[in-house]
Amino acid sequence: MKNAWKKVMSNVMLSAKYGAAGARTTTILKEAGYTTEQINKRITNGMDKDVEIDHIFLEKLFFKQNGRCAYLQTIINPMDVFRPNHPLAPSVDRLDNKLGYTKDNVVIATRFANRGKECADDKWFKEKCVPKLRDGLINNKNFSNLEDILNG
C-alpha cells in the first residue's frame, strides 16, 4: 500500500506545481514540442502551492478516515490510484483551495467527489449535493414523483 500513497503524493506534487490538470497539460505541451522551461512558465502562473505533507501522512490520514471518502463516506481502495481515471481512486482535496497541501488543509476523497467539488461552490456541494449522493448510495431512496425529487 506504501507505493499507492507514493503515487498519490506524485499526483499531489504535480497538482501543487501545475494545477489539477497538471500531468495531462504537461504531457500535451511536451508532445507539442514545448521545452520544460516553456511549460513551467506557461502553467505555473498562480500555481506552485506549498506541500507540507508526504505519503506517510496520507496513509495515516487514510486510516484516520477509516478508509473512506471524506465527503461521500464510500470505501476507498488505495490501489485504484494505479487504474487510470478511476473515479473511486484516492484523491487529496484541499479544503481551502487558496492554501497549499498542509496537514490541516487536506482530506482524502474519491476522485469522483474531488472533481465534483472542484466544479461547485463549497457550501452548495457540502449542503445540497453530498447529502443527495449519500442518500442515493446508502438508502437508495425512491421518490413517488418528480415533485418529491425537486422538493427533497
Secondary structure, 3 states (H helix, E strand, C coil): CHHHHHHHHHHHHHHHHHCCCHHHHHHHHHHCCCCHHHHHHHHCCCCCCCECCCHHHHHHHHHHCCCECCCCCCECCHHHHHCCCCCCCEEEEECCCCCCECCCCEEEEEHHHHHHHHCCCHHHHHHHHHHHHHHHHHCCCCCCCHHHHHHC
